[in-house]
């Protein structure tokens, strides 16, 4: 049964977007429309003829609308197999009409519970029962029934109807079936998560759908896809360039997180999910130059992120160099035109407000160990009440500002890490080493190669020092202040070393491992 003509439809939606045009087209095509409650009133007010479900079933809506479509005449009309005589005879015997199209979207549970003022009772009243039941029934019989669960599907449905003389092909109905069950799965997960949260439980479930297939994964022999819980929560859109790769998206994610963590204007360049240069200069072109100067070799082929609109003078500095991706809240028209001339350069516009409004969790799969890890995102920098200068020397206001900058950058570098900084810019970054002292040596080497002096800089470490050697080495380099979480059983040794060398040492009490 490939092509199925649409002769009878049931429409029952909370979101009325696009409904008038859809229903008007159905009515003009001679399709019989059944509807309920607010949807029925909407259609009739628009001058579109529709039959009330309660007139058809013989049972009124009751219990404040909790019961209206839970009836054999409804679900039988969805579930009856057209190729089974016994089903058709049962439908005829009980005056059950067969439905070819079901258009249902659900009570807005997610939107209602996203509001801080929503009460538990209001949330429960927005748990849809009849809607998911109708979607599941209709989707089960996709061989004969088309089910639409979102306004975004209407245009394609109408095109299919037009292309197939009032019918839909099986391929389209199967596509709709997948979307239907994805929607009910996400809906049930949202309810489960809300109930868990209100009960003080931390466990959550989630449902992912494919936003786009990727050419390959980290390597060409690995297949890959970009999955999302809700496509409307994706905070970026691509303006130009090639499609994003798996590795681009990994870098994009951490780049966005760093840029979003700074209230002041910032530019950062990322390579393999590590920043290789960060600057918070007020002049955007200067910030870019300082970020590139931190590691003049590694920025080649990197990803650049700004948390302010991209200016033309900055685009002029970017244009001569090879970058994979440039990210900004928006682009000045002349900057966009200049960069779009590089046909493979990916340009992305990011909505930082949307990031701040989401409550996504960090999720990591474990192909070897099995299962998944889930945690809250690392949004904090430190607790001001726990911040403590433990050395005899105290940092002045300017030095403290540099320490905060360096520690904020260190949050986004793979552990073990150290960040050397001065005057709102990184001078050297040692990333992802098995020992912290090795990270210091690598950073020192990179600074020398970039002709950047580390004397009178500050150093930040995302985790505590297990030995005093990190402080001793920083003293030889000429560092004037260090910030680290503290918490080692040998903290006293590090404090003693700082006092011996006249270095200001600040403990934050908060670690920022990034594995």
Secondary structure as the mmCIF struct_conf table of DSSP 4:
data_model
#
loop_
_struct_conf.conf_type_id
_struct_conf.id
_struct_conf.beg_label_comp_id
_struct_conf.beg_label_asym_id
_struct_conf.beg_label_seq_id
_struct_conf.end_label_comp_id
_struct_conf.end_label_asym_id
_struct_conf.end_label_seq_id
STRN STRN1 UNK A 4 UNK A 5
STRN STRN2 UNK A 8 UNK A 13
BEND BEND1 UNK A 14 UNK A 14
TURN_TY1_P TURN_TY1_P1 UNK A 17 UNK A 18
HELX_RH_AL_P HELX_RH_AL_P1 UNK A 19 UNK A 28
TURN_TY1_P TURN_TY1_P2 UNK A 29 UNK A 30
STRN STRN3 UNK A 32 UNK A 35
HELX_RH_AL_P HELX_RH_AL_P2 UNK A 37 UNK A 45
TURN_TY1_P TURN_TY1_P3 UNK A 46 UNK A 47
STRN STRN4 UNK A 51 UNK A 52
HELX_RH_AL_P HELX_RH_AL_P3 UNK A 53 UNK A 57
BEND BEND2 UNK A 58 UNK A 58
STRN STRN5 UNK A 62 UNK A 62
TURN_TY1_P TURN_TY1_P4 UNK A 63 UNK A 66
STRN STRN6 UNK A 67 UNK A 67
BEND BEND3 UNK A 68 UNK A 69
BEND BEND4 UNK A 71 UNK A 71
HELX_RH_AL_P HELX_RH_AL_P4 UNK A 72 UNK A 79
TURN_TY1_P TURN_TY1_P5 UNK A 82 UNK A 83
HELX_RH_AL_P HELX_RH_AL_P5 UNK A 85 UNK A 93
TURN_TY1_P TURN_TY1_P6 UNK A 94 UNK A 95
HELX_LH_PP_P HELX_LH_PP_P1 UNK A 96 UNK A 99
BEND BEND5 UNK A 100 UNK A 100
STRN STRN7 UNK A 101 UNK A 105
HELX_RH_AL_P HELX_RH_AL_P6 UNK A 109 UNK A 114
BEND BEND6 UNK A 115 UNK A 115
TURN_TY1_P TURN_TY1_P7 UNK A 116 UNK A 117
HELX_RH_AL_P HELX_RH_AL_P7 UNK A 120 UNK A 125
TURN_TY1_P TURN_TY1_P8 UNK A 126 UNK A 126
BEND BEND7 UNK A 129 UNK A 129
HELX_RH_AL_P HELX_RH_AL_P8 UNK A 130 UNK A 140
TURN_TY1_P TURN_TY1_P9 UNK A 141 UNK A 144
STRN STRN8 UNK A 146 UNK A 148
BEND BEND8 UNK A 150 UNK A 150
HELX_RH_3T_P HELX_RH_3T_P1 UNK A 151 UNK A 153
HELX_RH_AL_P HELX_RH_AL_P9 UNK A 154 UNK A 163
TURN_TY1_P TURN_TY1_P10 UNK A 164 UNK A 165
BEND BEND9 UNK A 166 UNK A 166
STRN STRN9 UNK A 167 UNK A 168
HELX_RH_AL_P HELX_RH_AL_P10 UNK A 170 UNK A 198
TURN_TY1_P TURN_TY1_P11 UNK A 199 UNK A 200
STRN STRN10 UNK A 209 UNK A 214
BEND BEND10 UNK A 215 UNK A 215
BEND BEND11 UNK A 217 UNK A 219
TURN_TY1_P TURN_TY1_P12 UNK A 220 UNK A 221
BEND BEND12 UNK A 222 UNK A 222
STRN STRN11 UNK A 224 UNK A 228
BEND BEND13 UNK A 229 UNK A 229
HELX_RH_3T_P HELX_RH_3T_P2 UNK A 231 UNK A 233
STRN STRN12 UNK A 236 UNK A 240
BEND BEND14 UNK A 241 UNK A 242
HELX_LH_PP_P HELX_LH_PP_P2 UNK A 243 UNK A 245
HELX_RH_AL_P HELX_RH_AL_P11 UNK A 246 UNK A 261
BEND BEND15 UNK A 263 UNK A 264
STRN STRN13 UNK A 267 UNK A 271
TURN_TY1_P TURN_TY1_P13 UNK A 272 UNK A 273
STRN STRN14 UNK A 274 UNK A 279
BEND BEND16 UNK A 282 UNK A 283
HELX_RH_AL_P HELX_RH_AL_P12 UNK A 284 UNK A 294
TURN_TY1_P TURN_TY1_P14 UNK A 295 UNK A 301
STRN STRN15 UNK A 303 UNK A 306
BEND BEND17 UNK A 307 UNK A 308
HELX_LH_PP_P HELX_LH_PP_P3 UNK A 309 UNK A 309
STRN STRN16 UNK A 310 UNK A 310
HELX_LH_PP_P HELX_LH_PP_P4 UNK A 311 UNK A 311
HELX_RH_AL_P HELX_RH_AL_P13 UNK A 312 UNK A 319
TURN_TY1_P TURN_TY1_P15 UNK A 320 UNK A 320
BEND BEND18 UNK A 321 UNK A 321
BEND BEND19 UNK A 324 UNK A 324
STRN STRN17 UNK A 325 UNK A 328
BEND BEND20 UNK A 329 UNK A 329
STRN STRN18 UNK A 331 UNK A 331
HELX_RH_AL_P HELX_RH_AL_P14 UNK A 333 UNK A 340
TURN_TY1_P TURN_TY1_P16 UNK A 341 UNK A 341
BEND BEND21 UNK A 342 UNK A 342
TURN_TY1_P TURN_TY1_P17 UNK A 343 UNK A 344
STRN STRN19 UNK A 346 UNK A 350
HELX_RH_AL_P HELX_RH_AL_P15 UNK A 352 UNK A 357
HELX_LH_PP_P HELX_LH_PP_P5 UNK A 360 UNK A 360
STRN STRN20 UNK A 361 UNK A 365
TURN_TY1_P TURN_TY1_P18 UNK A 367 UNK A 369
BEND BEND22 UNK A 371 UNK A 371
STRN STRN21 UNK A 372 UNK A 376
HELX_RH_3T_P HELX_RH_3T_P3 UNK A 384 UNK A 386
STRN STRN22 UNK A 388 UNK A 389
BEND BEND23 UNK A 391 UNK A 393
HELX_RH_AL_P HELX_RH_AL_P16 UNK A 397 UNK A 410
TURN_TY1_P TURN_TY1_P19 UNK A 411 UNK A 412
BEND BEND24 UNK A 413 UNK A 413
HELX_LH_PP_P HELX_LH_PP_P6 UNK A 414 UNK A 414
BEND BEND25 UNK A 415 UNK A 416
STRN STRN23 UNK A 418 UNK A 421
BEND BEND26 UNK A 422 UNK A 424
STRN STRN24 UNK A 425 UNK A 425
STRN STRN25 UNK A 426 UNK A 430
BEND BEND27 UNK A 432 UNK A 432
BEND BEND28 UNK A 434 UNK A 435
HELX_RH_AL_P HELX_RH_AL_P17 UNK A 436 UNK A 449
TURN_TY1_P TURN_TY1_P20 UNK A 450 UNK A 451
TURN_TY1_P TURN_TY1_P21 UNK A 455 UNK A 456
STRN STRN26 UNK A 458 UNK A 461
BEND BEND29 UNK A 462 UNK A 463
BEND BEND30 UNK A 466 UNK A 467
TURN_TY1_P TURN_TY1_P22 UNK A 468 UNK A 468
HELX_RH_AL_P HELX_RH_AL_P18 UNK A 469 UNK A 477
TURN_TY1_P TURN_TY1_P23 UNK A 478 UNK A 478
STRN STRN27 UNK A 481 UNK A 484
TURN_TY1_P TURN_TY1_P24 UNK A 489 UNK A 490
HELX_RH_AL_P HELX_RH_AL_P19 UNK A 491 UNK A 501
TURN_TY1_P TURN_TY1_P25 UNK A 502 UNK A 502
STRN STRN28 UNK A 504 UNK A 507
BEND BEND31 UNK A 509 UNK A 509
#
